[in-house]
Amino acid sequence: MSFFVGLFMGVALAIVVLAFLAIDAYRRGYEEAAAGRRMWRAELAARHAARAALATRHVARAAS
């Protein structure tokens, strides 16, 4: 009988530990994805600014 109680307690403890590990992995993955989106957004804004600068330069040359 005590074997089954110990087995049950071990399985319950393993489930709790795995749940905490899964939550931490999810949090870490979310933070990495958010950081990646921030970098991607900054690069996209820089590309848009560069394209706008080129377009204005092109329009200015065509007008002169």
Order of alpha helices (4+ residues) and beta strands (2+ residues): alpha
